[in-house]
Amino acid sequence: MSTIPDVRPSTLDGIKRKAKSIGRNTKISHLAALDVSARHSGFENFHHARKAFESGQERNQLHSIFLSAYWHDTSTKPSSAGLETLEIQLPKPLSSLLSKHQCSYAQNLQGFFVECSDHLEMRGNASSLDRAKELLIRAALALQFIEATGLHPVTTKLQRKAMELLDKLPSCDHVSRWISTSEDWVALDEPYRHVTKQPYLGTREAWVTENNIHWAKPNWGGLYYPGNAVPHILSNNIDLLQKTFAVVERLSENTLKKDGQWALLTQEYYSQFVSPARKSTAKKRKPRPGTTYGFSKNAVEYQRSAGYPSRWRPDQIMSMENHKEMGRVFKRLYFSDTPYTAHAKLKELQSELEDWMFSEYRHENRSDVDVDVYYGGNDIKSYLGTTEMVNAIDHLRAILESTYLDSKPLRDHLRKLDLARSHIANGQH
């Protein structure tokens, strides 16, 4: 069955068009589809949406955004666990505030992903119920900041390069980097209170003046640790700084609360939160990664973490002699003039194969497994020229194929080796 596009219409005509799509995909009546489409845009039903658009009330419409976090507290006897979901309401829908790729770059949102157009979910587990609530509130404050300022997190090397001078700001801490639609940057520096006293204050003021940067300290709790860290705004554009300063001083976490309290929903640990937008798509959620068991031919699962895909390796054991040989080759390739794209793939493989080795020999005493097999050592010689490097890659492939039976994790590694070989052979940097 094809799915309904996960988009929130912002006009009455858009709601009608979405209803036609819903009707085609779910076979429900057109009237029912109109109500589903209207609810997806934040209205009670289509009649409510039409009345709101006709009266102009849609301009004041608030959009619900849901943030959820699993938690598992092993300090209790017995251990306890659960799922907390926080609902906030903002003037703009989540889809207009943050794209999927931007989420992991935003302060307080690094551990979250966009599960649906109205729902952010934290991937891993928080260590306790209180920690889960804290992370959800910080995430809510970040969304409020993004919506109010119109800024987006910096995501590209070019954007970061324009701000690299900030790395030298004395006593900077918990710095988050933001960009405006005009590509002017804003940084939020949130050190602890000692920076408000001398000599830290004078040193920082002198550095800002010397580097022709504008800064200000708003009367605002900030994002990283409200009430404890002290936020400072820095920018290369005085107008943007002043605008951002004025906006954040009007912000208060109370604006996100309902009746002075955070609207939290508590569920069982093995449940899943299903948001209104997810319900409207009629598309079921997949099981949470790391919480179900699977099977892969000739492979064994060797690492599992709730919220993340399980890690697998071939279900055979490579001799320590071959591990050491592969380690020697990887070390030499590391010091060789490999193209950057090949170097990145080889570094990834080097790390993963070390993990395979420790998993294969996990029952041995740690002292019996040389920790320097894949890293460390002195007087490592590089390979000279493309031919030597390509031959080294082929040697690695031969060892892997002679040791392990065909399996998905082996095939994944061989593909990475093939990509590295191709980049070396073609000189692709």
C-alpha positions in Angstrom: 0.0 0.0 0.0 1.4 3.4 -0.9 1.6 5.9 2.0 0.2 9.4 2.4 2.8 12.1 2.0 3.7 13.4 5.5 3.1 17.0 4.8 0.9 19.5 6.8 -1.2 21.6 4.4 -1.4 25.3 5.5 -4.4 26.3 3.4 -7.9 25.1 3.0 -7.3 24.1 -0.6 -4.2 22.2 0.6 -6.3 20.3 3.1 -8.8 19.4 0.4 -6.0 18.1 -1.9 -4.5 16.1 0.9 -8.0 14.6 1.6 -8.1 13.3 -2.0 -4.8 11.6 -1.5 -5.9 10.1 1.8 -9.1 8.8 0.2 -7.2 7.1 -2.6 -4.7 5.4 -0.2 -7.1 4.4 2.6 -10.4 3.9 0.7 -12.3 5.9 3.3 -15.1 8.3 2.4 -14.3 11.8 1.1 -15.9 13.4 4.2 -13.9 11.2 6.5 -10.7 12.0 4.6 -11.4 15.7 4.9 -11.5 15.3 8.7 -8.3 13.3 8.8 -6.5 15.9 6.6 -7.8 18.7 8.8 -6.6 17.0 12.0 -3.2 16.5 10.4 -3.0 20.3 10.1 -3.9 20.8 13.7 -7.7 21.3 13.5 -10.4 19.3 15.2 -12.1 18.4 11.9 -12.7 19.9 8.5 -15.6 22.1 9.7 -13.3 23.6 12.3 -10.6 24.2 9.7 -13.0 25.9 7.3 -14.3 28.2 10.1 -10.8 29.1 11.2 -9.6 30.0 7.7 -12.7 32.0 7.0 -12.3 34.0 10.2 -8.5 34.4 9.9 -7.9 32.5 13.1 -5.4 30.2 11.5 -2.9 33.0 11.8 -2.9 32.3 15.6 -3.0 28.5 15.3 -0.4 26.6 17.4 1.1 23.4 16.2 1.7 20.5 18.6 5.2 19.0 18.6 5.9 15.8 20.5 9.3 14.9 22.0 9.8 11.4 23.5 12.6 9.7 25.4 13.1 6.2 26.7 14.8 5.7 30.1 16.3 2.8 32.0 17.4 3.2 35.5 19.8 0.4 36.7 20.5 2.1 40.0 17.1 1.0 41.4 16.4 -2.5 42.7 14.8 -3.9 40.6 15.7 -1.7 37.7 13.0 0.6 36.4 12.3 1.9 32.9 9.7 3.8 30.9 8.9 6.2 28.0 8.2 9.9 28.5 6.7 12.1 25.9 6.5 15.9 26.1 4.0 17.9 24.1 4.8 21.5 23.3 2.9 24.0 21.0 4.6 26.5 18.8 3.4 28.9 16.0 5.1 26.8 13.3 5.0 23.0 12.7 8.2 21.0 13.2 8.6 20.4 9.5 9.2 24.1 9.0 11.7 24.5 11.9 14.1 21.6 11.3 15.0 19.2 8.6 16.0 15.6 9.3 19.7 16.2 8.6 19.8 19.4 10.8 18.4 17.7 13.9 21.7 16.1 15.1 23.6 19.4 14.7 21.3 21.5 17.0 22.1 22.1 20.6 20.1 19.8 22.9 18.8 17.8 19.9 22.0 15.8 19.1 20.5 12.6 20.5 17.1 13.0 18.7 15.9 12.1 15.3 12.8 13.2 13.3 10.5 10.2 13.7 7.5 11.9 12.0 6.6 15.4 10.9 5.3 16.3 14.5 7.6 14.0 16.5 11.2 13.9 17.7 12.4 10.8 19.5 15.7 10.2 21.4 17.6 7.2 20.0 19.2 5.8 23.1 18.1 5.5 26.7 18.3 8.2 29.3 19.8 6.9 32.6 16.8 7.8 34.8 13.3 9.3 34.7 14.6 12.6 35.9 17.3 12.6 33.2 14.7 11.8 30.5 12.6 14.8 31.6 15.6 17.1 31.7 16.6 16.1 28.2 13.1 16.6 26.9 12.8 20.0 28.4 16.2 21.1 27.0 15.1 19.8 23.5 11.8 21.8 23.8 13.8 25.0 24.7 16.0 24.4 21.6 12.9 24.2 19.3 11.5 27.3 20.9 14.8 29.1 20.2 14.8 27.9 16.6 11.2 29.0 16.0 11.6 32.4 17.7 14.9 33.4 16.1 14.5 31.8 12.7 18.1 30.5 13.0 19.2 27.0 11.9 22.1 24.9 13.2 25.3 25.0 11.2 25.7 21.8 9.2 28.4 22.3 6.5 32.2 22.7 6.6 31.9 26.0 4.8 29.6 27.4 7.5 31.8 26.1 10.3 34.9 27.5 8.6 33.4 31.0 8.7 33.2 30.6 12.5 36.4 28.8 13.3 37.9 31.8 15.0 35.4 31.2 17.9 37.4 28.2 18.9 40.0 30.6 20.3 37.5 32.5 22.5 39.0 32.4 26.0 37.0 30.2 28.5 34.3 29.4 25.9 32.2 26.4 26.7 29.1 24.5 25.4 29.3 26.5 22.1 26.5 26.0 19.6 26.7 27.4 16.1 23.8 28.9 14.2 23.2 30.4 10.7 20.6 32.8 9.4 18.8 32.7 6.1 21.3 35.3 4.8 24.2 33.0 5.8 25.3 35.3 8.7 26.4 33.4 11.7 25.4 33.5 15.4 27.1 31.6 18.2 25.8 30.8 21.6 28.5 30.4 24.2 27.3 29.1 27.5 30.1 28.8 30.1 29.6 28.7 33.8 29.3 31.7 36.1 33.1 32.1 36.7 33.4 34.0 33.3 31.4 36.9 34.8 34.3 37.6 37.2 37.8 38.9 36.6 40.2 38.1 35.2 38.0 35.9 32.9 35.6 38.8 32.0 38.4 41.2 31.0 40.2 38.6 28.9 37.1 37.7 27.0 36.1 41.3 26.4 39.6 42.1 25.1 39.5 39.1 22.7 36.1 40.0 21.3 37.2 43.6 20.7 40.5 42.6 19.1 38.7 40.2 16.7 36.0 42.7 15.7 33.2 40.5 16.8 29.9 41.7 18.4 28.6 40.1 21.6 26.0 40.5 24.3 24.8 38.7 27.4 21.0 38.5 27.4 18.8 38.1 30.5 17.8 34.6 29.5 18.4 31.1 30.8 20.0 29.7 27.6 19.8 26.2 26.2 22.6 24.1 27.6 22.0 24.4 31.4 19.3 27.0 32.2 19.9 28.7 35.5 23.5 27.5 35.8 25.4 28.3 32.5 25.6 31.9 31.4 24.6 32.4 27.7 26.5 34.9 25.6 25.5 35.7 22.0 28.3 36.4 19.4 27.9 37.4 15.7 29.7 38.9 12.8 26.6 41.0 12.0 25.5 43.6 14.6 22.0 43.8 13.2 21.5 40.0 13.6 23.0 40.1 17.0 20.6 42.8 18.2 17.6 41.0 16.7 18.6 37.7 18.3 19.3 39.4 21.6 15.8 41.0 21.6 14.1 37.8 20.7 15.8 35.6 23.4 15.1 38.1 26.1 11.4 37.7 25.4 11.7 33.9 25.7 10.7 32.1 28.8 10.4 28.4 29.3 6.9 29.1 30.9 5.6 29.9 27.4 5.9 26.2 26.6 4.0 24.9 29.6 0.3 24.2 30.0 -1.1 25.7 33.2 2.4 26.2 34.5 3.3 22.5 34.1 5.1 20.5 31.4 2.6 18.3 29.6 4.3 14.9 30.0 2.8 11.5 29.0 4.2 8.4 30.7 4.1 5.0 28.9 5.6 1.5 29.3 9.2 1.1 28.2 8.4 -1.4 25.4 5.6 0.7 24.0 6.0 3.3 21.2 4.6 6.8 21.0 2.4 7.3 18.0 1.8 10.9 17.1 -1.3 12.4 15.4 0.7 12.8 12.2 1.9 9.2 12.3 -1.7 8.0 12.9 -2.9 10.0 9.9 -0.4 8.3 7.6 -1.9 4.8 8.4 1.8 3.6 8.4 2.8 1.6 11.4 6.0 2.3 13.3 8.8 -0.2 12.9 10.1 -1.9 16.1 12.6 0.1 18.0 16.2 -0.9 16.9 18.1 -2.9 19.4 15.0 -4.3 21.1 14.2 -7.3 18.8 16.2 -10.4 17.8 17.0 -11.2 14.2 18.9 -13.8 12.2 21.6 -13.4 9.6 23.2 -16.4 7.8 26.7 -17.2 8.9 26.7 -14.1 11.2 26.4 -13.5 14.9 25.2 -10.4 16.7 28.0 -9.1 19.0 26.7 -5.7 20.2 23.3 -4.6 21.1 22.1 -1.2 22.3 18.5 0.0 22.6 17.7 2.6 20.0 20.6 1.7 17.6 21.0 -1.0 15.0 22.6 -4.2 16.3 26.2 -4.9 15.2 27.0 -8.2 13.5 30.2 -10.1 12.6 30.9 -13.3 10.7 30.2 -16.4 12.9 33.8 -17.6 12.5 37.1 -16.7 14.3 40.1 -15.3 12.5 43.5 -16.5 13.8 45.5 -13.9 15.7 48.2 -14.3 13.2 45.9 -13.1 10.4 44.5 -10.3 12.6 48.1 -9.1 13.2 48.9 -9.3 9.5 45.8 -7.2 8.6 46.7 -4.8 11.4 50.2 -4.3 9.8 48.7 -3.6 6.4 46.1 -1.1 7.8 48.9 0.7 9.7 51.0 1.1 6.6 48.0 2.2 4.5 47.3 4.8 7.2 50.7 6.4 6.7 50.5 6.1 2.9 49.4 8.8 0.5 45.9 7.4 0.0 43.1 9.7 -1.2 40.9 11.2 1.5 37.9 9.2 0.4 39.8 5.9 0.6 41.5 6.9 3.9 38.1 7.5 5.5 36.8 4.0 4.4 40.0 2.3 5.6 39.8 4.0 9.0 36.3 2.8 9.4 37.3 -0.8 8.5 40.3 -0.7 10.8 38.1 0.2 13.8 35.4 -2.3 13.0 37.9 -5.2 12.5 39.5 -4.4 15.8 36.0 -4.7 17.3 35.5 -8.1 15.5 38.8 -9.3 17.0 37.9 -8.4 20.6 34.5 -10.0 20.2 36.0 -13.2 18.7 38.4 -13.5 21.6 36.1 -12.1 24.3 36.6 -15.2 26.5 40.3 -14.8 26.5 42.2 -12.9 29.2 42.7 -9.3 28.0 46.4 -9.7 28.4 46.3 -12.6 25.8 45.0 -10.3 23.1 47.4 -7.7 21.9 45.7 -4.3 22.1 48.2 -2.9 19.5 47.2 -5.3 16.7 45.3 -2.6 14.7 46.8 0.5 16.2 50.1 1.7 17.6 53.7 0.7 16.9 56.8 2.4 15.7 58.8 2.8 12.5 55.8 2.0 10.3 56.7 2.2 6.6 54.2 3.6 4.1 53.4 2.0 0.8 55.1 3.7 -2.2 52.8 4.4 -5.2 49.4 3.4 -6.3 50.4 -0.2 -7.3 51.7 -1.0 -3.8 48.6 0.4 -2.1 46.2 -1.5 -4.5 48.1 -4.7 -3.8 47.8 -4.1 -0.1 44.0 -3.8 -0.5 43.9 -7.0 -2.5 45.9 -8.7 0.3 43.4 -7.6 2.9 40.5 -8.9 0.8 42.2 -12.3 0.3 42.6 -12.7 4.1 39.0 -11.9 4.8 37.6 -14.2 2.1 39.8 -17.1 3.2 38.8 -16.8 6.8 35.1 -16.0 6.9 32.1 -17.6 5.2 29.8 -15.5 3.0 27.7 -13.3 5.2 26.2 -9.8 5.2 28.8 -8.2 7.5 31.6 -9.7 5.4 30.0 -8.4 2.2 29.6 -5.0 3.7 33.3 -4.9 4.5 34.3 -6.2 1.1 32.3 -3.4 -0.5 34.1 -0.8 1.6 37.4 -2.3 0.6 36.4 -2.2 -3.1 35.4 1.4 -2.8 38.8 2.3 -1.2 40.6 0.3 -3.9 38.7 2.2 -6.6 39.5 5.6 -5.1 43.2 4.7 -4.8 43.4 3.3 -8.3 41.7 6.3 -9.8 43.3 8.9 -7.6 39.9 10.2 -6.4 40.4 12.7 -3.6 
